[in-house]
Amino acid sequence: MLNGLRLGIESAAINAYLYSDVADAGVCWSLDVRCKEHVFPDATDAPCFAPCFFTDVLPLSVPDWSAIAGSRLHFDLETDPGEDGGPTLYLCDYEPLRESDIRIGQRHDNRFDLEWSGRADANFDETYGSNMPFCIRGQAEFGQLEVRFWSEPGQQDGFETAAKALLDAHGLRHDNLTYDGMRRFRDDPDNPNYGLIRCFFTPSRSSGQQQLSPAPTFHIH
């Protein structure tokens, strides 16, 4: 168990993805909490690790990023089918979380209060082994929404319009998002994935929003 172990957060991010090149993918939401490096005194080979809690399959059905406030999600490895991208802890290896209770609370500009608790396996050593209770309390920042789609042959512009049309088709608002440019999936025109476009949108900022709070810590107990 991780009794009394307190770690600092390096980053805590919520992002969204719309991949129209993947059949029936819909909108995907991810949550990624990366810790600052911590020295584990009992380890012999590599005593310094930066634990990470993450999931790429948050089932949020909301019209835009600001509406995720108040969401609560529960995952249980015994009853929920295991799938790639599910709630996971990385310490020295990737281990699915046995149980997760995720609460996304009040919004502060593009940050949201976050509580993430449950039980985790690390299989690190006798102290940090299996069925460990954990609790994350702090704030997570909504970073960006990525829209991925195939362009028309020879298309060199109009990508923002095409991306917004896809958002409209999936019932997603974009009036509180700012277009932040595009990248091709591959830069080589001879590559078959050259026509695959990635458009990025970031949250629009309002000068009237309150100042963001300092980076929080979380406590694994």
C-alpha positions, -999 to +999 in steps of 0.1 A: +000+000+000+011+036-005+006+047+030+010+084+034+027+089+000+021+124-012+031+133-048+030+166-067+012+169-100+033+177-131+002+181-152-035+172-153-053+174-186-086+167-202-087+165-240-113+156-266-109+138-300-131+134-330-117+109-355-139+108-385-115+083-402-124+057-376-158+042-382-184+049-354-157+064-332-177+095-322-162+119-297-136+105-273-125+122-241-093+116-222-080+123-187-043+123-180-027+130-146+011+130-146+030+131-114+064+147-106+092+122-102+094+105-069+123+085-054+112+051-041+139+043-016+134+005-017+139+002-054+173-010-066+175-006-104+156+026-111+145+043-079+130+074-095+096+072-112+069+096-123+036+078-118+008+085-143-030+079-140-048+081-174-078+069-194-087+076-231-123+063-228-143+088-207-179+082-218-190+119-217-221+129-237-220+167-237-225+194-263-192+212-256-162+211-233-176+235-207-205+211-200-183+184-185-186+201-151-207+179-127-199+146-145-193+115-125-180+082-139-174+048-123-153+020-137-149-015-122-125-039-138-145-069-125-177-059-142-167-035-170-151-052-200-114-044-203-105-023-232-075-004-245-074+031-230-094+023-199-083+037-165-047+028-160-018+034-137+017+036-149+044+032-123+070+008-135+045-009-159+010-004-172-017-018-150-055-014-154-071+002-123-093-022-104-118+005-096-122+042-105-146+069-093-141+101-113-158+133-104-154+164-126-165+194-105-168+231-108-153+249-137-127+277-133-121+291-168-107+261-186-099+241-154-122+218-136-121+205-100-112+169-101-116+140-077-104+106-088-104+077-063-103+040-064-080+010-061-048+003-081-022-024-088+014-015-094+033-047-088+063-026-079+073-043-047+058-055-014+050-019-003+036-007-036+020-039-048-017-046-054-052-034-044-039+000-032-064+027-024-057+061-041-073+095-041-065+124-065-078+158-056-069+189-076-078+205-109-075+193-145-072+216-175-091+212-207-064+216-233-077+210-268-101+193-291-086+175-321-106+168-352-091+143-377-104+137-412-094+129-448-090+159-470-100+160-507-072+153-532-051+184-537-069+203-510-047+231-495-072+252-475-107+252-460-096+228-432-112+249-404-145+249-422-144+212-428-135+205-391-164+227-379-188+209-402-178+176-386-184+191-351-218+203-362-226+169-375-218+154-341-238+180-322-208+197-307-206+234-302-175+254-313-185+289-305-164+287-273-134+272-291-106+289-310-091+273-341-055+267-335-042+254-368-037+221-385-011+195-392-010+166-417-007+132-403+024+127-425+044+155-441+056+135-471+032+141-501+040+105-513+029+090-481-006+075-482-015+093-450-005+127-463-042+135-469-052+128-432-057+161-415-055+170-378-072+203-368-068+217-333-092+238-313-084+253-279-108+269-254-116+305-259-105+327-230-125+355-215-109+384-197-137+382-172-129+347-159-113+343-125-076+336-122-065+300-123-054+284-090-019+271-085-010+235-095-024+211-069-010+179-054-027+146-049-024+121-021-022+084-025-031+069+009 
